[in-house]
């Protein structure tokens, strides 16, 4: 794959769907011109376990590819999400591989990106490009907390500080991937996984991958739940 050559379709199918109160997700179908070539290229790369709490293996995308994804995001999604300029980009290929019973407490729940940053003028947007053909491997769900903000923040913090036994005893939860609403979060929307679909959304909304089958833990990029994940630090539109 030549990441300097044009990789994205010039006229993909783009729509906006609601994923909860005051939140939208931009859905870009037929995003890549040749998704099979992307998968084959990604299958030849070396994946590693990350230092951050992602339950699988990752490979950082080359800069030229990251720029093309960023251009697609800017053209089709950034304005629809309420931002006007991209100030930073991160990009990686990802495969979820960790068995449910081995997850750390911080991985038992949905999450928000860049939660520790208090910057109202910034939008921390995210994208997921689905590079697998089996929709049963799972799309992405969006959640709203049921607890008041202070209690939600305390629980999220505890998930990073406490042992699995302590966290489970305190909150009545056990190790496993989130598969819908629970006592603390309500699932308000799901965007299904479609081959060559890219979704873009506000990473500050609670969200989680849907893992509907053990096959989603396959570490082979050609048959597992391979995604290309983007993270965009954006300047919000002026009020």
Secondary structure, 3 states (H helix, E strand, C coil): CCCCCCCECCCCEEEEEECCCCCEEEEEECCECCHHHHHHHHHCCCCEECCCCCCEEEEECCHHHHHHHHHHHHHHHHHHHCEEEEEEEEEEEEEECCCHHHCCHHHCCCECCCCCCCCCCEEEEEEEEECCCCHHHCCEEEEEECCCHHHHHHHHHHHHHCCHHHHHHHHCCCCCCCCCCCCCEEEEEEECCCCCCEEEEECCCEEEECCCCHHHHCCCCCCCCEEEEEEEEEEECCC
